Structures are given as C-alpha cells and as structure tokens.
Amino acid sequence: MTGKIPVFDGSHAEASAPSIWVQRWSPLVAPGGVVLDVACGHGRHARWFHARSHPVVLVDKAQAAIESIAIPASACEAVVADIENGPWPFAGRQFDAVVVTNYLWRPLLPTLLDSLAPGGVLIYETFTQGNETVGKPSRPEFLLHTGELLKICGQLRVVAFEDGFLEESTGKAPRFVQRIAAVRALENRAGPGDALPGTASPPVRYRLC
C-alpha cells in the first residue's frame, strides 16, 4: 500500500505551482540551507527552493519523475528509492528543511523528524479527515487525523498550523487539508560558565508571514 496520495485537481498536479503553504513558510529555512523534498514528484518544490539558492536533495520512487527535474547536478542530489519498502536512503544525515506535500506514510514520520538538523524546518501539508466527503483521496491511510501533525511535532517549535477546508479554486477541487511549519530548536552549545549571570540568549524570531 503506497503512501503517495493521488491528487485530483483538473491538471497535472506535480507540474503545478508550488504549494502556497510551502511558499509562505520557506523563508524560515536558513539562507543556503539544504532542503530535502520527500516524494518530490516532478519537482515543483525543488525548483522553488533551487530558485532561492538552496541546494536540494530529492527522493521519489518514480525514475521518470526524478529524471524530469531540470536542476543542475551541482545543486541537486536526486535519489530514486522506495522509501516505504526499502531502507531510508539518507540514514545518519540531517537537513536544514524537510518538505512533504500530498504524501502520508505514517511509519516514516519519526525518520523525517530525525532528519531535521538543529534549527531545521519541517514544512508539511497533506489531506486530512473529511476529505472523503468531497473526493479523493478518501482512504483512511491517506488522511491525517484531526490535529495529528500537532501531536507528531510535539517536540518541535510550531510556528504555524492549519487544519480545515479549502474551497474550490482555479484548477483545484475542494479539499480538507492539514499543514504545519515547525522548527527543531537550536542546540545550546554554551558551557556552564559561558553566560553572564542574569542574562539569557535572546529568543529566535520566527517571522510570521
């Protein structure tokens, strides 16, 4: 049973514009940070981040999809792998951002969180319960439970979260979606005597969009 979720939006979804959610929260990613695009399809988000000077790492099980992504090899590491039935191809590696859209394979979720470097950003968007009343996907394994991404990201700093219904728009059917932007806290590298008494590091400013 694959976790790749078919999208029925009246067009070639993978060749469409980047997700508005990904566009909105991509500024959270550190300048020049490496972005892992999971189940990348034809690379709409890879191209978005590449255009903003981020090296990108891509993984998808479809060889044809990977080969269609026209990003110079110097800025793109593309991997063809079955991440549901085979080994995780990035074992031991961490990234400045992990991006996932229209894909849900619950056994992989802990691995995705472990793939975030300190300060790394998770940008996740997919379908949620209720979508079965308006179209596809409708099978439970493709639909998040209410608030599920919040629970999954309990150890991260949640910057933004939405769980609701999107009306029909140009080229896209009405749909129930859940999406999150969350950050793994930076490691505190200061030693016991490094901070002045009564002082604290200023909080990180996660700019809202």
C-alpha positions as CSV (number, residue, x, y, z in Angstrom):
1,M,0.0,0.0,0.0
2,T,1.7,3.2,-1.1
3,G,1.6,6.4,0.8
4,K,1.8,8.5,-2.3
5,I,-1.5,10.3,-2.5
6,P,-3.2,10.9,-5.9
7,V,-4.2,14.5,-6.4
8,F,-7.3,15.2,-8.5
9,D,-7.2,18.9,-9.3
10,G,-8.0,19.0,-13.0
11,S,-4.4,19.5,-14.1
12,H,-1.0,17.8,-13.8
13,A,-0.6,18.5,-10.1
14,E,3.1,17.7,-9.8
15,A,3.8,20.2,-12.6
16,S,1.7,23.0,-11.0
17,A,2.9,25.9,-9.0
18,P,4.4,25.3,-5.6
19,S,2.1,24.9,-2.6
20,I,1.1,28.3,-1.2
21,W,1.9,26.9,2.2
22,V,5.5,26.0,1.1
23,Q,5.9,29.4,-0.5
24,R,4.7,31.1,2.7
25,W,7.0,29.4,5.1
26,S,10.1,28.8,3.0
27,P,11.7,32.0,4.5
28,L,12.0,30.0,7.8
29,V,14.8,28.0,6.1
30,A,18.3,29.3,6.7
31,P,19.8,31.0,3.7
32,G,21.6,28.4,1.7
33,G,20.3,25.6,3.8
34,V,19.9,22.2,2.3
35,V,16.3,21.2,1.6
36,L,15.1,17.6,1.5
37,D,12.0,17.2,-0.7
38,V,10.3,13.9,0.1
39,A,8.2,12.2,-2.5
40,C,9.2,15.1,-4.7
41,G,7.3,14.0,-7.9
42,H,8.2,16.3,-10.8
43,G,10.0,18.8,-8.5
44,R,7.7,21.8,-8.2
45,H,9.1,22.5,-4.7
46,A,12.6,21.6,-5.6
47,R,12.5,24.2,-8.3
48,W,11.1,26.7,-5.9
49,F,13.9,26.3,-3.4
50,H,16.6,26.0,-6.1
51,A,15.5,29.4,-7.4
52,R,16.1,30.8,-3.9
53,S,19.7,29.4,-3.8
54,H,19.0,26.3,-1.7
55,P,20.8,23.1,-2.5
56,V,18.1,20.4,-2.8
57,V,18.0,16.7,-2.1
58,L,15.2,14.8,-3.7
59,V,13.7,11.4,-3.3
60,D,10.9,9.6,-5.2
61,K,10.3,6.1,-6.3
62,A,9.4,7.2,-9.9
63,Q,12.5,7.2,-12.1
64,A,10.7,9.2,-14.8
65,A,9.7,11.9,-12.3
66,I,13.2,12.3,-11.0
67,E,14.7,12.5,-14.5
68,S,12.2,15.2,-15.4
69,I,13.6,17.7,-12.8
70,A,15.9,20.1,-14.7
71,I,18.1,21.3,-11.9
72,P,21.9,21.3,-12.3
73,A,23.6,18.3,-10.6
74,S,25.9,20.7,-8.7
75,A,22.8,22.0,-6.8
76,C,20.7,18.8,-6.7
77,E,21.1,15.3,-5.3
78,A,18.3,13.2,-6.8
79,V,17.7,9.7,-5.4
80,V,15.3,7.1,-6.8
81,A,14.2,4.9,-3.8
82,D,11.1,3.1,-2.4
83,I,11.1,4.8,1.0
84,E,8.2,2.6,2.2
85,N,9.5,-0.8,1.4
86,G,13.3,-0.2,1.3
87,P,15.9,1.4,3.6
88,W,15.9,5.1,4.2
89,P,18.5,6.4,1.7
90,F,19.7,9.2,4.0
91,A,20.5,7.3,7.1
92,G,22.6,9.4,9.5
93,R,22.0,12.6,7.6
94,Q,20.2,15.8,8.6
95,F,18.9,18.7,6.6
96,D,18.0,22.3,7.1
97,A,14.5,21.7,5.9
98,V,12.3,18.7,5.2
99,V,9.4,19.4,2.8
100,V,6.4,17.0,2.3
101,T,3.2,17.6,0.4
102,N,0.4,15.3,-0.6
103,Y,2.1,12.3,0.9
104,L,1.5,10.3,4.0
105,W,3.3,7.2,5.2
106,R,3.0,7.1,8.9
107,P,5.9,4.6,9.6
108,L,8.2,7.2,8.1
109,L,7.2,10.1,10.2
110,P,9.8,9.6,13.0
111,T,12.5,9.3,10.4
112,L,11.5,12.6,8.9
113,L,11.7,14.3,12.3
114,D,15.1,12.8,12.9
115,S,16.2,14.1,9.6
116,L,15.9,17.7,10.8
117,A,19.2,19.4,11.8
118,P,19.1,21.8,14.8
119,G,17.3,24.8,13.5
120,G,15.8,22.8,10.7
121,V,12.3,23.4,9.4
122,L,9.6,20.9,8.7
123,I,7.0,22.1,6.2
124,Y,4.3,19.5,5.8
125,E,0.9,19.7,4.0
126,T,-1.5,16.9,3.1
127,F,-5.1,15.8,3.2
128,T,-7.0,15.2,6.4
129,Q,-10.2,13.5,7.7
130,G,-13.3,14.9,6.0
131,N,-11.7,14.8,2.5
132,E,-13.6,11.6,1.9
133,T,-16.8,13.7,1.7
134,V,-15.6,15.8,-1.2
135,G,-13.4,13.5,-3.3
136,K,-10.1,11.7,-3.4
137,P,-8.1,10.7,-1.5
138,S,-10.7,9.1,0.7
139,R,-9.0,6.1,2.2
140,P,-8.1,6.5,5.9
141,E,-4.4,5.6,5.4
142,F,-4.1,8.7,3.2
143,L,-5.9,11.1,5.6
144,L,-4.4,12.7,8.7
145,H,-6.5,12.6,11.9
146,T,-7.6,15.8,13.4
147,G,-4.6,17.6,14.9
148,E,-2.3,14.7,14.1
149,L,0.5,16.9,12.8
150,L,0.5,18.8,16.1
151,K,1.0,15.6,18.0
152,I,3.7,14.4,15.7
153,C,5.6,17.7,16.1
154,G,5.2,17.9,19.9
155,Q,9.0,18.2,20.4
156,L,9.3,21.0,17.8
157,R,8.6,24.7,17.9
158,V,5.3,25.0,16.0
159,V,5.3,28.3,14.1
160,A,2.1,27.8,12.1
161,F,-0.6,25.2,11.9
162,E,-3.9,24.9,10.0
163,D,-6.5,22.2,9.9
164,G,-9.5,22.9,7.8
165,F,-11.3,23.1,4.5
166,L,-10.3,24.9,1.3
167,E,-13.0,25.9,-1.2
168,E,-12.6,25.0,-4.9
169,S,-10.2,27.3,-6.6
170,T,-8.8,27.6,-10.1
171,G,-7.7,24.1,-11.1
172,K,-8.1,22.6,-7.7
173,A,-11.0,20.7,-6.2
174,P,-12.4,21.5,-2.7
175,R,-10.4,19.6,-0.1
176,F,-9.7,19.1,3.6
177,V,-6.1,19.8,4.5
178,Q,-3.8,19.9,7.5
179,R,-0.5,21.7,7.4
180,I,2.3,22.7,9.7
181,A,5.5,24.7,9.8
182,A,7.7,23.7,12.7
183,V,11.3,24.1,13.8
184,R,13.8,21.9,15.7
185,A,15.3,24.1,18.4
186,L,18.9,25.0,18.1
187,E,21.3,23.2,20.3
188,N,22.6,25.2,23.2
189,R,26.4,25.0,22.8
190,A,27.2,27.3,25.7
191,G,29.1,25.8,28.6
192,P,28.2,26.3,32.2
193,G,30.4,29.4,32.6
194,D,29.8,31.0,29.2
195,A,26.7,33.1,30.1
196,L,26.8,36.1,32.3
197,P,24.7,35.8,35.5
198,G,21.2,37.1,35.0
199,T,21.4,37.0,31.2
200,A,19.8,34.8,28.6
201,S,20.1,34.3,24.9
202,P,17.5,36.4,23.0
203,P,14.6,34.3,21.6
204,V,14.8,33.3,18.0
205,R,12.4,35.5,15.9
206,Y,10.4,33.2,13.6
207,R,8.9,35.9,11.4
208,L,5.2,35.3,10.7
209,C,4.0,35.7,7.1
